Amino acid sequence: MVSVMTRAIAILSGTAALPLTTVGRFLAALWRELTRDAVRPYRPELHYMRGPGPAWRAKHGLPPR
């Protein structure tokens, strides 16, 4: 009877570690997401658009600049 109980505890303790690793992975991903902007700040000059280009001007019949 004791060996059955010991085996049941061993099985349960092995499966109990699975949610802990899942929680750990979730917390690690959350931490990476929260700290991402501190490492890579937003730089608007990289996303600045200067206006329509030559292809747009040709398509809409405007003279090139």
C-alpha positions as a printed NumPy array, in Angstrom:
array([[  0.   ,   0.   ,   0.   ],
       [  2.863,   2.382,   0.747],
       [  4.485,   1.769,  -2.635],
       [  1.273,   2.748,  -4.444],
       [  1.113,   5.981,  -2.436],
       [  4.792,   6.696,  -3.079],
       [  4.338,   6.126,  -6.797],
       [  1.271,   8.401,  -6.875],
       [  3.194,  11.166,  -5.109],
       [  6.102,  10.8  ,  -7.544],
       [  3.751,  11.057, -10.531],
       [  1.957,  14.077,  -9.094],
       [  5.168,  15.869,  -8.209],
       [  6.478,  15.359, -11.749],
       [  3.344,  16.857, -13.278],
       [  3.316,  19.701, -10.77 ],
       [  6.628,  20.954, -12.154],
       [  5.128,  21.41 , -15.631],
       [  2.901,  24.396, -14.756],
       [  5.829,  26.013, -12.943],
       [  7.948,  25.909, -16.086],
       [  5.016,  27.287, -18.086],
       [  4.589,  30.11 , -15.598],
       [  8.331,  30.756, -15.7  ],
       [  8.303,  30.973, -19.491],
       [  5.32 ,  33.301, -19.379],
       [  7.014,  35.57 , -16.852],
       [ 10.222,  35.615, -18.912],
       [  8.299,  36.564, -22.066],
       [  6.421,  39.244, -20.16 ],
       [  9.667,  40.689, -18.793],
       [ 11.221,  40.754, -22.284],
       [  8.164,  42.547, -23.655],
       [  8.173,  45.134, -20.868],
       [ 11.892,  45.882, -21.125],
       [ 12.082,  45.838, -24.938],
       [ 11.409,  49.568, -25.308],
       [ 14.105,  50.469, -22.796],
       [ 16.684,  48.766, -24.998],
       [ 15.221,  49.832, -28.352],
       [ 13.529,  53.219, -27.92 ],
       [ 11.167,  54.571, -30.564],
       [ 12.935,  56.863, -33.005],
       [ 10.405,  58.799, -35.087],
       [ 13.018,  59.986, -37.576],
       [ 13.312,  56.396, -38.794],
       [  9.589,  56.365, -39.651],
       [  9.287,  59.858, -41.072],
       [  7.758,  59.994, -44.532],
       [  8.659,  62.963, -46.707],
       [  5.638,  62.857, -48.989],
       [  4.676,  61.297, -52.298],
       [  7.454,  59.884, -54.408],
       [  8.021,  59.938, -58.165],
       [  5.873,  56.859, -58.837],
       [  2.874,  58.418, -57.092],
       [  3.378,  61.688, -58.995],
       [  3.549,  59.853, -62.333],
       [  0.432,  57.848, -61.538],
       [ -1.583,  60.962, -60.624],
       [ -0.318,  63.078, -63.501],
       [  1.719,  65.558, -61.47 ],
       [  5.03 ,  66.91 , -62.766],
       [  8.161,  65.442, -61.183],
       [ 10.011,  67.609, -58.704]])
